[in-house]
Amino acid sequence: MRGNVLVLTVSSILWSVSDSIVMAYFSLYILSLGGSPPIVGIINSVGSLAASVLYPIGGYIADKAGRAKLVGLSTLLYTSSFVVFAISPSWEWLAIAFAYQQIVLFYMPAINAIMADSIPIGARGKVYALTVGVPEAVRIVTPYFGGYLIAVLTLQPAMRLGYTLAFGIGMVVAFMRLRYLRETISSKEGVGRNVFKIFRESYVDVFGSMRWVFANLRGYAVIIILIALMGNFVMPFWIVFANEVVGLTPYDWGVILLMAGAVRTVMSFVIGSLVDRIGPKRCLIIGIAISVPSMALFVTASSFAQVAAIYLTLVVASAFAWIASSVYLADVIPRQMRGRVMAAVGQGVGLGVSGGGYASGFLVFIPMSIGSLASGFVYSLNPAYPWLIMSGALALALAVSVLLIKEPEKVQE
């Protein structure tokens, strides 16, 4: 691990220290500032829609004008959002802050492309496992620390302190990326300074990239759209279900996330080696297959031990899916168009469980938004419905993985 991979991994470690203190408790923060379960879903939905606005531009600039500088400057913008989270007096402010934060995440295609460019063929499973496992080793303690802060300070003061810490750490990450990331494309065409031209060409390019995706990654595209739609039914409500239905406290949930981080860290290294040996398709199938019954079983949990056991199983399944899909994309997408294609499909498959990676991409933002918008209303009808629906979606994704995902004939550099 060296060069860009080292810089991005170290910066992910620092993010792990900051964002995991507050991220797991964001839904409770919304509720404490006057929101409701439908409002939780609406805020996440608006965030997904906001993210879709600039994502095509991020992929376009990454391929045409370079990736490293875009990542560093955009990290500064992302970091500034934590100030608004820290001072928000109501859930409306949180909605604005979250939408802004998602808009400026348009640099994610550039990060994903830099990482894929910088990892050699034959070691992608192991290296992607390191980029997940090492930050997760640090993330083990921080959700527990967040739950402890809430227990000591109460929810709102603890969250405001957490976002303030995130701002300070984010500034350090932005400096690291600006100073140490190195460009991975040798020939840069440039994009000029005509903003309207950049918008027009980037959207034309991303639709061209989506045509490439549906010609070459049809099965993968179906899976990410399906899981993005249904995954956002459950993503905002893990802690809400654990708190309101099972009766666990935020501190209890922090302990579960502490255990989940330890399991995810250890298993990531095992899974990375397995992906390199047996291939990403088989490992993706393993991850989705494990998640189908586990997701349905979650709603039957009635104690701390049962919630922990089921959630830890899902964490392992998610690690399989994320690492395998990340390697699959690096193997399939040509270097010269990675930024634009990854703007469409993201870096990997998330299963609606926190940790591993951030599910993103122009193709998934609309389904994510619809899923988030519906999630609060579905949860209000019956708290069990989101998980049962997600289990059914994963069963369909499993069938698509078996039938339509193909290993590449030639692995891309």
N, C-alpha and C positions, 0 to 999 in steps of 0.2 A: 504494500500500500504506500503510494508516493504520489507526488505531483497533484494533479487536480482531484484524484480520488481521495487523497489524504486531506486536502483543503475542504472538500465537500463533506467528508465524514466528520472532521473535527467541528465544522460549523453545524452539522446535524446534532452532534453531541451537545453543543452549547444551546441549540434550540430545545433539545430534550430537557435540559435543566429548566428552561423558562416556560415553554408552552404547556408542558404536561402538568404544571402546578395548577393551571387554570382551566385547561381545555376540557378535562373530564367533568367539570362542575359548571360549564357554561349554561346548560339548560336550567340548572337551579338558580343561577345568577339572574337569568331572564325572568323566572317566576318570582324571585324576590323583589324585582323592580316593577312588579305589577303585571307581568305577562301571564299567559295561560298556556296549556298544552297546544292549542291551535296557533298561538302566537309564536311558540318555539318552532313549530313547523314552518310558519310563514317567514320568519327571519332566516332560517336555513335555506328556504326556497329562494328568497330575494338574493341571498349570497351566491347561490349557484347561477342565477340569471346574470348577476353582475359580473361574475367571473368569465362568462362566455363572451363579453363585449370585446375585450382586448386580447384574448388568447390567440386568435389567428395572427394578430400583429406580432406577438411574442415569438411564435414559430417562424414567421416570415423574416423578421429581423435576425433571428438566430442563424438562419441558413444564408442570408444575403449579406449581412454586415458584421457578423461575429456574435459570439455567445458570452464570453467572459465579462466584458464591460457591462452588457445588458443586465447580467445577473447581479453584479455589485451595486449598480445604481438603483435597480428596482428593489433590492433588499432594503435600502434606506427608506423607500416609500412604504414598504410593508411594515417596517419597524415603527414608523410614525403612528400607525393605527392604534398601537397599544396605549397611547396617551388618552385617546377618546374612550377606550374601554375602561381605563382607570378612573375617569372623572364622570362617567355617565350617571345622570340622576334618574333616568327612567329607561324602560325597555326600548323606547323609540330611538334613543341615542345609541343603544347597543345595536339596533338594526342598521343605523347609518354606518357605524364603525365597522360592522361585519361586512356590509356591502362594499365599502371602500377597501377593506383588507382583501377581499376576494378579487376585486378589480385589479389591484396592483400585483396579484399573483401571476400575471401574464408572463413572468420570466420563468415559470416552471418548465415549459418546453425546452428552453435553453439549458437549464440545469440537467434535465433528463438526457438531452443530446450530448452534453459535455461528459456526463458519466458513461454513457454507452460508448462514446468515442475513445475514452481513456482506458477501457478494460480490455485486455487481450482475449482473443478467442481461446476457448478451452478452460478458462479460469473464471468465466462470468458468474457461474453459480456461487463459487466460493467468495468472490469479491462482493457481489451483491449481498450475500449473506453477512459479510463484514459490515457493509454500509447500513444494514438493518440491525445486526446484532450488537455492534459496539455502541451506537447511540442508545439502544434499548437497555444495555447494561447500566448506563447512566440514568435512564428513564425509570429504572426499577424503583428508586427511592422517591422521586419527585411527586408522583400522584399521592403517595402516602403522606408526604410532607404537606401537600395541599389539603388533604383531609384533616391533618393535624392542625393546620392553621385555622381552618374553619371551626374545628372543635374549640380552639382557644379564643379566637378573635370574633367569632360568628362569621356568617357567610360573606356579607358585603365588604367589611373591612379586609378580610382575607383575600378576596378576589381583587380588590383595588391594589393591595400590596403586591399580589402576584403579577398583575399587569405592569406595575411600575418596574419590577425586577425584569420582566420580559423586555421592556423598552431598553434598559441598560445593556442587557445581553445582546439584544438585536443590533445595537450600534457596534458592538465588538465584532459580530458576525459580518456586518456590512463592510467594515474595514478590512477584515481578513479576505473577503471575496474580491474586493477592489484591488487589494495589494498583491495577492498571491495566485489567483486563478490565471491560467494560461490558455490562449486561444487554441482551438483544435481543428479549425478549418483554415487551409492555406490560402485559398483564393476567395477574396471577398469582393462582391460586386458593389456593395453600398446600396443605400436606400434613398439617398437624397434628403431634402428638407421639406418637401411638399407633403404636408400632412394628409391631404385628401388623396393624393396619389398612393401614399403608403397604405391608407385604409382600403382603397379600392383594390390594389394589387394583392394585399395580404388576404382579403376575403376571397378573391378569385383563386389565389393559390391554395387556400385551405379547402375550398370545395374541390379543387383538382386533387388535393391530397386525399380527401374522403373518397373520391372515385378510385384512387389507387388502393385505399384500405378495403373497399368493398370488392375489388377485383382480387386482392391478394390475402386479405385477412378477414374474409366474410364471417367465418365462425367466431373469431375473436370479437369482432364488432358486435355481433348479436349478444354475446355473453356480457360485454361491458355495459351495453345499453340496458339489458335486463337487470343486471345486478345493481347498476346505478339507480334505476327506477325504484326497485324494491328495497335496496340497502338503506336508502334514506328514510324508509318507514321506521327502521329500528335504531339508526345511528344516534339520533338526539335523545332517545328515551331509555337507554340502558340504566342510567342512574335513577331516572324518574321511576321506572318500574321497580327497581330494587328498593327504592326509598318508600314509594307509596303502596306497593302491593305486598312485597316481601317484608318490609319493615326495617330494612338496613339503614344505617346512618351514613352520611358522607364519609365519616372516618372508616366505617366498615368497607365501603366501596374503595376507599384508598388502599386498604389492606389487600383487597382482591386485585387491584391494579398493580400493587407491589409484587404479588405472586405471579401475575400475568407477565410482568416485565421480565422476571427471572426465567420463567418458562420460555418466553419468546426468544430471549437472548441465547439460551443454551440450544434450543431447537433450530434456530436460524443457521448456526454453523453446521449442524447435522444435515439440514435440508439443502444448504448450498452445495455440499459435496455430493449429495444424492442427485441433485439436478444435473450436475456435470456428468454423472455416471449414467443415469438412465434417461435423461432428456427432460426438457421442460413440460412437454405435453403430459406425460405420465404423472409428473408431480402436481401439475395443475388439477388433473382428474382426482388425485388422492385428496388434495385440499378441499375441493368442492364436495366430494363424496363424504368426507368426515363432517362437513358443516350441515348437510341436509337434516339428519336426525337431531343433531345437537341444537340447531336453531329452534326446532319444534319443542324439544325437551325443556328449553329455558323457561317457558311459561308455566311449567309444572313445579318449578323450584319453590320451596317454602322455607328454606333456611339458609344461613350463611354458607354452610358446607356445600349444599346443593348448587347454589348460585356460583360459588367459586369453581366447583368441579366442571360445570357445564361451560362457564366462560373460558376457563383455561383450555378446554378442548377446542373451543372455537378460535382461540388465539393461535393454537398450533395449526389448525386448518387455514387460517388467514395467512400465516407465515409461508406455508406451502404455496398458496395461490399467488401471493405477492412476488416472492423470489422467482418462482417458475415463470410467471408471466413477464416479469422484467427481463429475464434472460431470453425468453422467446422473442420479444420485440427487438432486443439488441441483435439477435441472430438474423432476423428477417428484414429489418428496415435498412436500406442503403444509407451510408454515412451522409451523402450529399443532400438527402431530404429528411433526415431524422428530426430536425427541428419542426418542420411543418407537419409531418405525420404524427409526431408526438403531441403537437398542439391539438390534433384531432382525437387521439386515443389515449393520451396520458402515458404513464410509465408502467402501470401494472394494474392488476385486478385486486380491489379491496372487497372484503366480504361483509361489510357493515360492522366490523369490529375495530376499535381504536388500536393504533400502533401499526408498524410495518411500513406504511407509506400513505401518501395523499392521493386518493383516486381523483383524477382530473382528465381534462380533454374536452375539446369542443363537442364531440359526439355525445358525451355523457352529461354535460351541464344541463341541458333541457330536461332529460329524464330525471336527473338529480333534483332539479327544481320542482318538477311535478310530484315526485315522491315526497319531498320535504313538505310541500304545500298540503298534500293529502294526509301526511303522517299524523299531525296533531288531531285531525278530525277522526281518523281511523282509531287512534289510541283512545280518544274520548268515547267512542262507541263501545269498545272493549279493549282493555290493555293487552290482551293476548293476541289480538288480530295481527299487529305488525309482524310478529315473529312467525306466526303460522303462514302468513302470506309470503314472507321471505323464504321460508323453508320450501314452499312450493316453487318459487322462482329459482332457487338453487337446484332443485331436482331437474327443472327444465334446462338450466345451464349445464348440468352434468351431462345430459343427453347430447346437447350441442357440442360439448367438448370432445366427447367420444367420436361423434360422427363427422364433425366439420373442421376441427383443428388439425392442421397438417404440419409436421416437422419440415423445416426448409431443406431443399435439396442442396443449396449452397449457403453456408453460414457467412453473413456479412461481417466485414472488419469494423 
